């Protein structure tokens, strides 16, 4: 029993600092972005090539200018100046979970683009989940609300537990 507990104590920290590899990638920085890792290290970056592997639990803040972040392959999150988010991954569902950070001056909603053509947004009171199941991008609301501007200009308000699936256009 002691060996099992010891093994778990050694393995558990490895899961807490899981790397996002290709699931989370900062594509574009117009200005500066600040990334604060789960261990508290906070560094400003001006070039995407300087950013190391992204760790889940990191906090991303657009210090100046706009920051574009790609999740999975078809979800784009855009941060405007002084906006910030925390990105985590649910180990059970494998969904990426995002909530808005309370950053001075960043009061607007966070913008998300699903499957290249569906726009969504969420505010400070919300925590959303994002998942990709080819050819669909799925947004869900864990707490709070999100607004999705779906196809044909129709707007949907998502509440706790609601999901919206955006299908990718495969034939264009």
N, C-alpha and C positions, 0 to 999 in steps of 0.2 A: 504494500500500500504506500509506503514511504517513497519507493522508487517511482510510482505512478505520479504522485504529487510533485516530486522533484522534476520529473520530465515535463509535466504540464507547466510548472513555473519557468522552465527554460524555454519552452515552445511558445507560450502565450505572448510574450513581448514581440516575437517575430510577427504574429498576426496583427498586432496593434499598429505596427508601422508598415503595413502593406503598401507596396508601390502600385501606382495606377498604370504604369507602363503606357500603353497606347490608348487606354480608355479615356484618359484626361490629358489634353495637350493644349497649351497656350499657343494659338496660331499667330496672333498679331498683337503688338503693343504700340500704341500711339502715345508716347510719353513714358511713364514709369508704372510698374506694377510692384506691389509689395506682397511677398509670400511669407507667411508665418507658419512654420512647421509645427506639428503636434508637440515637439519638445521645447517650443518657445523661441527657436531661432527665427529672426525676422530679417529678411534681406530684400533690398530694392533691385529690380532688374530693368534694363532698358532694351535688351535684345532677347529674342526668344531662344537663340542658340546658347545663351548663358545659363538658362534655367535647367537645373538638374531634374532627375526623375521626380515626378510629383508624388507626394505621400498623401494618402487619405487622411482626413482630419485637418488638412492644411486650410489656412484662411488666405484668400486672395483678395486684394484691394487694389483698385485702380487709383493710384496716387495722382496721376495727371494723364489726361487723354483717355482714349477708349481701349479696352482690353477685350479680345475675342478668344473664347475658350471653346474647344471642341470636346464633346463627350461622346463616347462610342465613335460612330462614323458619321452620323446624320443629325446630331443635336449640337446647336451652337448657342452658347450663353454669351451675352454682350454686357460688359460692365462699363458704365459711363464714369467720368471723373468723380472720385470720392465714393464710389459704390464698392461694396465688398460682399463676398459670400464665403461660406464654409462648405467644403465638399467632403462628404463621407460616403462609405459604401456599406450597405446592409449585408452582413455576412450570410444571412439566411436566404434572402430573396435575390441577392446580387444586384439590386437596384442601387443607383447612385442617388444619394439624398443631398439636397441643397437647402440651406436657409440663408436669408439675407442678414448681414452684419449691420449693426447700428453704427454707421460711420458718419462723422460730422459732415453735413452738407450733402449727403447722398440720399435724399428723400424719395427719389423716383423709384418706380417699380423696376425690378430686374427683368430684362427681355430675354426670351428663349425662342429659338427657331427650331421647329421639328420637321424632319424629313425634307428640308429645303424649301418649304412653302407655307407652313402653318406657324403663325406667330402666337406666342403665349407670354404672359407676364405674371409676376407675383410680388407681393410686398413684404414688409418686415414682420408681419404677423403670421407668415406662412412658412411651412416646410414642405417642399415638393420632392417627389421621387421621379427619376427618369430611368427609362429602360429601352433597350433596342431589341426588337425581335424581327429580323429581316423579313419583309421590307417595311416594317412599321417602327415608328418612334412613339413611345408611350409616356405621357406625363400623368402623374397622379398627385393627389393632395393628401398629405399625411395630417397636417393641421392647417387651419386658416382657409384661404381661398386663392384661386388662380383664375385668370381670365384667358380664354383661348379664342382666337379669331380663326375659326375653321374655314373650310372650303365654302365658296359662294358667299363670302362676307358675313356669315352667321357667327355671332359671338356666344360663347358658352361660359358660364360661371361654374367653376368646380369647387366643391366643398369637401370637407373631411371624407376620405374614402372614395371620392370620385376619380375616374380615369378618363383620359381622352387618347385615342389612338389615331395617329397621323400616318397614312400610308405613303410611301415613297413612290414618285412617278417613275416607273421602270421603262415605259415606252414614251419617248418624247420626240 
